[in-house]
Amino acid sequence: MVFNSFKYLLFLPVLLLLYFILPQKLRNWWLLACSWYFYMSWNALHGILLLGCTAVSYAGARLLQRDGGGAKGRKALFVLTLCVLFAPLVFYKYSNFLMQNAFRALRLVAGLAGAAGIVPPAPATSFALPVGISFFTFQAAGYLTDVYRRNIVAERNFFRYALFVSFFPQLVAGPIERSGTLLRQFDTPKSFDFERAKDAVFIMLWGYFLKMVLADRAAIFVNSAYAQPYETEGMTLLFATVFFAFQIYGDFYGYSLIAKDSAKLLGFELTDNFASPYGALNVQDFWRRWHISLSTWFRDYVYIPLGGSRCTAARTALNIVLVMALSGLWHGAGWHFVAWGLLHGILQVADRTSADFQKKLPAALRRLVTFFWVNVGWCLFRSPSLRTAADILRSIGSFIARHKQIHDFFYMKLEWPELKLLYASIALLLAVDALNERGICVRRCIQKCGASVQVLAVAAGIVFIAATGVWGGTYNAADFIYFQF
């Protein structure tokens, strides 16, 4: 069940209605049941993994809270629990990647020893990645680490903790919440608030616009171009790469808005995951604005324990590059994802060393340079392999265009009116982000108008999304990009 499905549009109102009808003491039980139904609607068997993740992290935290075995025993228990917690993620997401590379290494060694034929090719293995496993594993690992560090007290109530891990709005694609911000909210009585609900509906409509009008429309062009990169002109690949930058932003930002405000309808506050990332002045700034819950997770649980920026300049640079490489690997089991992370790590190190020089440059130029490098990264990210990414970048760089770009546009399954709507959607997103940067909230401006204007705005938004959203012949909601991570 995805947010842009008819099933979810039926699920959410029923959940809300019964949530506010039920007595306070039964509401968390209702949310837990609905969250598990939501998750198991993809694959009921994967619920076993969610339950295992919940049980292992809960039990580990409770044992850590008891403080038995001394410092060494506590640390051993913490490491063991983390290993058990991450084992399913490694198996489902990385086993094929690790096996393929292990066999390549063995074949290389055997070849150097003159016995290349001894090692057979790696067997092809493929496992269906459970939806959201990277997100709920990281959320549980963060909680366990906080208990180990004594930043929080381990939750006693298993079912309340289970709700923290499986809370449906952020279960499958974040934001990755901390127990200090979300877990305590389950103890606070909630009541329906019309103004809060109205605000949430406005934001959810914007999220649906970003997903269904912008991202899914851009996906048609991007998927067509990247499916046949060697038959596609360099200019078209350039457009496809830029469109992908807005596809992934619209897709993930749209998801985050719908998630955050589905929770807001219930009275819960989730973390903001984006802050106008394409207005960033450098790559360091970009990561303060993009997928904020993940970048802060890596900062707090990996970068700072490695020494952070308290080390020598060389060690700090190594820490940054290592963390970004791990971030790339988190996004996918492939060397092109690792290269994407390494690129962002190297660029962040360059930002640190050139900070004084950058301050002398015009802000517009800094934003343009940052957007250029982010798009180079997106080419690595979107390509099926490192070699294909290199070929695409080479094609774009040499600008192999034989005056057929407009024909390629039609060939990429987007007619000119569709392209104009895509351009307009991107322009609207950039305009709203620019206004937000200046402290001007379009939603607040509309809400200051009379009730009739607000109703008209909501109705117009619904009609526009229904009329221009990408639905397909027999509509089957497209998965959000970050579901695959």
Buried (B, 14 or more C-beta within 10 A) or exposed (E): BBBBBEEBEEBBEEBBEEBBEBEEEEBBEBBBEBBBBBBBBBEEEBBEBBBBBBBBBBBBBBBBBEEEEEEEEBEEBBEEBBEBBBEBBBBBBBBBBBBBBEBEEBBEEBEEEEEEEEBEEBEEEEEEBBBBBBBBBBBBBBBBBBBBEEEBEBBEBEBBBBBBBBBBBBBBBBBBBBBEEBBEBBEEEBEEEEEBBBBBBBBBBBBBBBBBBBBBBBBBBBBBBBEEBEEBBBBBBBBBBBBBBBBBBBBBBBBBBBBBBBBBBBBBEBBEBBBBBBBBBBBBBBBBBBBBBBBBBBBBBBBBEBEBEEEEEEBBBBBBBBBBBBBBBBBBBBBBBBBBBBBBBBBBBBBBEEEEEBEEEEEEEBBEBBBEBBBBBBBBBBBEEBEBBBBBBEBBEEEBBEEEBEEBBEBBEBEEEBBEBBEEBBEBBBEBBEBBEEEEEBBEEBBEEEEEEBEEBBEEBEEEBEEBBBBEEEEEBBBBBBBEB
